Amino acid sequence: MVIVLFSFTARLTAGDDFCGIRNNSFHAGERVSLIVFYNALGLYVNAGTANIGVTTERLFNKPVYHIVGTGATNSKYDWIFKVRDRYETYIDTVTLNPYKFIRNVDEGGYKKYENITFNHAANTAITTQGVYKVPNCIQDVVSSVFYARNIDFNRYKPGDKIPFYMFLDNEIYNMYIRYEGKQTVKTQYGKFHAIKFKPLLLKGTIFEGGERMTVYVSDDGNKIPLRIESPLLVGSVKVDMMSYDNLRYPLSSLISFR
């Protein structure tokens, strides 16, 4: 699964527009599956899959969304670069603030396990390495994606940056996505009305750094990912939504099937 880190220099407060967003895009039972296509020699091959699912539970005596995202390369390509990733977040059903984040990844032999508990009353993040002070509205890798799905992009113009905070690897990152406007996009599933934006990536085990990734989400109430395109350290990748279940709204952004 992709880790996307965004960088921004402005400081957020609880009064900023991104803080206080309420969920109007997803609900329990939603599942989205995507196929990862890899291109190294001018031809895209089906290299792996990613799946994201939402359920409801109780954690710390509070109702939460438990969101699990997994990603894996197809076994026949494991000899080239094996990926087995699992990300989990538990977020408040009202505020969308995360209470717990678990990251368990294996990317080409790089293995990482991370377990974070957030105390929003004390503005702290607790990990196996210690207790860290964090700002209001802090997000984790997965909660930030679902938080962003509730952005009202009609309030922004192309080129605008939308900032927020993320905690990862015992550090606070000042983040943003750059809104690129609306357009149609043709994927392996079909043709859609889409919202386009770009995150700023930090260089990692797979992705190049810089503002190179492009993300398209459905221009309807769901804002589910339709396509992700990005160069890699070697080759490039294209990730397309291929199936979904139990969306909150009809997928009205769909223009035609492939």
C-alpha positions in Angstrom: 0.0 0.0 0.0 1.2 3.5 -0.8 2.4 5.9 2.0 1.9 9.4 0.8 3.5 12.2 2.9 2.7 15.8 2.2 4.8 18.8 3.3 3.6 22.3 4.1 5.0 25.3 6.0 1.9 26.9 7.5 0.8 26.1 11.0 -2.6 24.8 11.7 -4.9 25.5 14.6 -8.2 23.9 15.6 -10.0 26.9 14.0 -8.7 26.1 10.5 -11.2 24.9 7.9 -9.7 21.4 7.7 -10.3 20.9 11.5 -13.9 20.1 12.4 -14.8 18.3 9.1 -17.7 15.9 9.6 -18.1 12.7 7.7 -20.5 12.8 4.7 -18.7 10.6 2.2 -18.4 7.0 3.6 -20.1 4.6 6.1 -19.5 1.2 7.6 -19.5 -1.7 5.2 -17.8 0.2 2.4 -15.1 -1.8 0.5 -13.0 -0.6 -2.4 -10.6 -2.9 -4.4 -7.9 -1.6 -6.7 -5.4 -3.2 -9.2 -1.8 -2.0 -9.4 -0.4 -1.8 -12.9 3.4 -1.6 -13.2 5.3 -0.2 -16.2 9.0 -0.6 -16.7 9.5 -1.2 -20.4 6.5 0.7 -22.0 3.9 -2.0 -21.1 1.7 -2.1 -18.0 1.4 -5.4 -16.3 -1.0 -6.4 -13.5 1.4 -6.4 -10.6 -0.7 -6.4 -7.5 -3.8 -5.5 -5.6 -5.0 -3.1 -2.8 -8.1 -3.3 -0.7 -9.7 -0.9 1.7 -12.6 -1.7 4.1 -14.6 0.1 6.7 -16.4 -1.4 9.8 -17.6 0.0 13.1 -16.4 -1.0 16.5 -15.9 0.5 20.0 -12.5 1.5 21.2 -11.8 3.3 24.5 -15.5 3.1 25.1 -16.1 5.3 22.0 -17.8 4.4 18.6 -15.1 4.3 15.9 -14.6 3.5 12.3 -12.1 0.7 11.9 -10.4 1.1 8.5 -8.1 -1.5 7.1 -6.0 -1.1 4.0 -3.9 -3.9 2.5 -1.6 -4.0 -0.5 0.3 -6.9 -2.0 2.3 -7.7 -5.2 1.1 -10.7 -7.2 3.2 -13.7 -6.1 4.7 -14.2 -9.5 6.4 -10.8 -9.2 7.6 -11.2 -5.6 11.1 -12.2 -6.8 11.4 -8.7 -8.3 10.0 -6.6 -5.4 7.8 -8.2 -2.8 5.2 -6.0 -1.0 2.9 -7.1 1.8 1.5 -4.1 3.6 -1.3 -3.7 6.1 -2.5 -0.4 7.6 -5.2 0.1 10.2 -6.7 3.2 11.8 -9.5 3.6 14.4 -11.2 7.0 14.0 -13.9 8.8 15.9 -17.2 8.5 14.1 -18.0 12.2 14.7 -14.8 14.1 14.7 -12.8 11.7 12.4 -9.8 12.1 14.7 -7.7 8.9 14.9 -7.4 7.1 18.2 -5.1 4.3 17.1 -2.9 3.6 14.1 -1.1 0.3 13.2 1.3 -0.1 10.3 2.8 -3.4 9.4 4.7 -3.4 6.1 7.2 -5.4 4.1 8.4 -3.6 1.0 11.3 -5.3 -0.8 12.7 -6.6 2.4 12.2 -3.3 4.3 10.0 -4.2 7.3 8.4 -1.8 9.7 5.9 -2.2 12.5 4.4 0.9 14.1 1.6 1.2 16.8 0.4 4.6 17.8 -2.2 5.7 20.3 -3.5 9.3 20.1 -4.7 11.2 23.2 -6.5 14.2 21.7 -7.4 15.7 25.1 -3.7 15.9 26.0 -2.5 16.4 22.4 -0.1 13.5 22.6 0.9 10.5 20.5 2.1 7.4 22.4 4.4 4.9 20.6 6.9 2.3 21.8 9.5 5.0 21.6 7.8 7.4 23.9 5.2 10.1 24.3 5.2 13.0 21.8 3.3 16.3 21.8 1.2 16.8 18.7 -1.0 19.6 17.4 -4.8 19.7 17.1 -6.3 17.7 14.3 -3.4 15.4 14.0 -3.9 12.6 11.4 -2.3 9.3 10.6 -1.6 7.9 7.1 -5.0 6.3 6.6 -7.2 8.6 8.6 -5.9 11.6 6.5 -7.2 9.9 3.4 -10.7 9.5 4.8 -10.6 13.0 6.3 -9.6 14.3 2.9 -12.5 12.5 1.2 -14.8 14.9 3.1 -13.2 18.1 1.8 -15.6 20.4 -0.1 -13.4 21.0 -3.2 -15.9 23.4 -4.5 -14.5 25.9 -2.1 -11.1 25.8 -3.7 -9.6 26.9 -7.1 -7.0 24.9 -9.1 -3.6 25.4 -7.6 -4.8 25.8 -4.0 -3.0 23.9 -1.3 -5.0 22.3 1.5 -2.8 21.7 4.6 -3.0 19.4 7.6 -0.8 17.5 10.1 0.3 13.9 10.0 2.2 11.9 12.7 4.4 9.0 11.4 7.7 7.5 12.5 7.6 9.5 15.7 7.6 12.8 13.8 5.1 15.5 12.9 4.8 16.3 9.2 3.2 19.5 7.9 1.2 18.3 4.9 -0.8 19.4 2.0 -2.6 18.3 -1.1 -2.7 20.6 -4.2 -6.1 20.8 -5.8 -5.9 20.5 -9.6 -9.5 21.0 -10.6 -12.1 18.7 -12.1 -11.9 16.7 -15.3 -12.9 13.4 -16.9 -10.7 10.3 -16.5 -10.8 7.0 -18.3 -9.8 4.0 -16.2 -9.8 0.2 -16.6 -13.3 0.3 -14.9 -14.8 3.1 -17.0 -15.0 6.8 -17.7 -15.7 9.2 -14.8 -16.2 12.8 -13.8 -13.3 13.2 -11.3 -11.6 15.5 -8.8 -7.9 15.7 -9.4 -5.2 16.6 -6.9 -1.4 16.1 -6.3 0.2 15.2 -3.0 3.9 16.0 -2.3 5.7 12.8 -1.7 8.8 12.2 0.4 11.3 9.9 -1.2 11.0 6.3 0.2 11.5 2.7 -0.6 9.3 2.8 -3.7 8.4 6.4 -4.7 10.4 9.3 -6.0 10.2 12.5 -4.0 8.4 15.6 -5.2 5.0 16.5 -6.4 4.9 13.7 -9.0 1.9 11.7 -8.0 -1.6 12.4 -9.4 -4.8 11.2 -7.7 -8.3 11.1 -9.2 -11.3 10.6 -6.9 -15.0 10.3 -7.9 -16.7 13.7 -8.3 -19.8 12.6 -6.3 -20.6 12.2 -2.7 -18.4 9.2 -2.2 -15.0 10.6 -3.4 -13.6 7.2 -3.7 -10.2 6.8 -5.4 -10.5 6.0 -9.2 -6.9 6.3 -10.4 -3.5 7.0 -8.9 -0.5 7.6 -11.2 3.1 8.0 -10.2 6.7 7.4 -11.3 8.7 5.0 -9.1 12.4 4.8 -8.4 12.3 2.3 -11.2 9.5 2.5 -13.8 6.0 3.8 -13.0 2.7 2.7 -11.5 -1.0 3.2 -12.3 -3.6 2.1 -9.7 -7.2 1.7 -10.8 -10.4 1.1 -8.8 -11.9 -2.1 -10.1 -14.7 -2.9 -7.7 -16.6 -1.5 -4.8 -19.3 -2.5 -2.3 -21.8 -0.6 -0.1 -20.9 2.9 -1.0 -22.8 5.6 0.9 -24.2 7.1 -2.3 -24.7 5.9 -5.9 -21.5 6.2 -8.0 -23.1 9.1 -10.1 -19.7 10.2 -11.4 -19.6 7.2 -13.7 -20.1 8.3 -17.3 -19.7 4.9 -19.0 -18.2 1.5 -18.5 -15.0 0.6 -20.2 
